[in-house]
Amino acid sequence: MNTHTTIYHIILTTIFCLSTISSRAVNQQCDSLLHAAIEIASEQEYFRSMELLTQARELAEESKDYETLFWILNNIGINHAEMTDYNSALENFSEAYKIATLHLGQRCERSISNNIAGVYMLDKKFDKALTQYQELYENNKNSKDTLFIGGCAMNIANASLSLNNLQQATQYINIAQEMLTQYPKESLELQLLHAHLLRKKGHYNEARHLAQEAIDKARPDSLQYIETAAILLTTQIMYDMDNLPGTINYANIALHRNISIEERKNIYDVLSQAHYRTHNYEKGFAYKDSVLFMTDSIWNTNKEYLFENSNIKIELLKRENEIKEYHLRSRNITMMMGLGILAALILAWALINQVIKNRQQKQISQLHINQEKQQQQLLQAQLEEERAKAMLEEKRYQEEIELRDKELMSKAMFIANRNDIIANIIDMLSNTKAIKESNDNELKRTITRLQHSIEENEAWDDFTTHFEQRNETFIAALKEKHPELNNNEIRFLSLVYINLSTKEIASLLNITPEYCKKKRQQLAKKMGFDNSRALFSYLSSLAS
């Protein structure tokens, strides 16, 4: 289950709060564009919002209004972050930070620094986020803004908790408690973060008490997002305490709340596990199918955001090209007018003095040479632009291939794991006394047909075929040099070869990370290695 629901919510809230701050407009048109873009982005219409922000950015850059330009870049970065395009978000936040340091005050600097750290948290780069938050805290800990300092301390505790540094998380939660006593909402968020810490430490009763207290405090104050986060956390704690009725109760309450697709998928997953453990296999299977459905929904949403990001980048490139072409046409018109005037002067002067005419002809020749150089430079620039576009298209195609690979592998692994569960249940049923002594031949034939059906794993066969087509050299070399390996071992080594982490492999194969490490060591020993550290390098060398 996801252990950082509240943490991510706090980060997104911080980013959106920044987007609602009113800016000083360059003029009425720029101000209208900026606020309309913010309103449209709140409705998740990011493509239209980016168009308006791009228009506003052009106006702000032309008039050199740095404060307005700062907030425009900030909101462009927010849109990219909401569409999970974290690299583009960081690029725009970095531009905004440069403007803040050169032209604006410390308040803007620390706001955009906080956003940069928030993107690192969203991208799960917790070590970078922690470094950024600690720098913010050290630079501002002596100021009188207790709300900001307490927020920094709470963010450090968030990042530390994500990195399982419980001692540091405890230290900064204590600091935040001293700073945020006057702020009820922030204090309640901090209480929920403290409950997360206690859960990680295994103090489940104390964690449950704090989480349920947060539910009671948030409800009358209409702090629905805190109440929802507390319900999700209570569900996790109940499951950790092996309180399966309580887990199912709070999970069902959470499903009626306004939660994200990822959180809904996690709730379905824990409901499935809880029902399996209470031997309610029908509901267990039903919620497992819901997990698959929500996984597909997350994939489709990410795919839509990726497609929308690509469209936005293409439109931005078109817009930049249109601006370049406009400036180029303006320069050409000016140049042609100048040449026309110059030609007229040369012709008039030629009627007066032949010597001056010859001198002017030399000047015209030099101008033609300069024009040819300019044309060559323009062609070179166009060639560089086409090359950059080709590289961008190649990168996008590679990303699409990797996404399809991961989707196919995920579905194959899920079906394989589910078939294992079904097989275990069929074995349990087949070995029961009631089934063995039953004269119901139709029931026995049904069980036999079910056993045959789960032996087929088309999704894994599709993945294997696709993987072998793309990695023909690797598979052939592995089978040739190590014929003693079975299909399951080749499957495991294929996941190591494509550079999945131990945690990702364990999740796909439905095993613990500890068993995954042990399996890797066993295979390394079987293949003749003293330890597993050289296994990945060896597998990579097979494809060369």
Sequence and secondary structure as in RCSB ss.txt:
>XXXX:A:sequence
MNTHTTIYHIILTTIFCLSTISSRAVNQQCDSLLHAAIEIASEQEYFRSMELLTQARELAEESKDYETLFWILNN
IGINHAEMTDYNSALENFSEAYKIATLHLGQRCERSISNNIAGVYMLDKKFDKALTQYQELYENNKNSKDTLFIG
GCAMNIANASLSLNNLQQATQYINIAQEMLTQYPKESLELQLLHAHLLRKKGHYNEARHLAQEAIDKARPDSLQY
IETAAILLTTQIMYDMDNLPGTINYANIALHRNISIEERKNIYDVLSQAHYRTHNYEKGFAYKDSVLFMTDSIWN
TNKEYLFENSNIKIELLKRENEIKEYHLRSRNITMMMGLGILAALILAWALINQVIKNRQQKQISQLHINQEKQQ
QQLLQAQLEEERAKAMLEEKRYQEEIELRDKELMSKAMFIANRNDIIANIIDMLSNTKAIKESNDNELKRTITRL
QHSIEENEAWDDFTTHFEQRNETFIAALKEKHPELNNNEIRFLSLVYINLSTKEIASLLNITPEYCKKKRQQLAK
KMGFDNSRALFSYLSSLAS
>XXXX:A:secstr
  S HHHHHHHHHHHHHHHTS    SSHHHHHHHHHHHHHHHTT HHHHHHHHHHHHHHHHHHT HHHHHHHHHH
HHHHHHHTT HHHHHHHHHHHHHHHHHHS HHHHHHHHHHHHHHHHHTT HHHHHHHHHHHHHHHTTSS HHHHH
HHHHHHHHHHHHTT HHHHHHHHHHHHHHSTT HHHHHHHHHHHHHHHHHHT HHHHHHHHHHHHHHHTTTT HH
HHHHHHHHHHHHHHHTT HHHHHHHHHHHHTS   HHHHHHHHHHHHHHHHHTT HHHHHHHHHHHHHHHHHHHH
HHHHHHHHHHHHHHHHHHHHHHHHHHHHHHHHHHHHHHHHHHHHHHHHHHHH HHHHHHHHHHHHHHHHHHHHHH
HHHHHHHHHHHHHHHHHHHHHHHHHHHHHHHHHHHHHHHHHHHHHHHHHHHHHHHTSHHHHH   HHHHHHHHHH
HHHHT  HHHHHHHHHHHHHTHHHHHHHHHH TT  HHHHHHHHHHHTT  HHHHHHHHT  HHHHHHHHHHHHH
HTT SSSTTHHHHHHHHT 
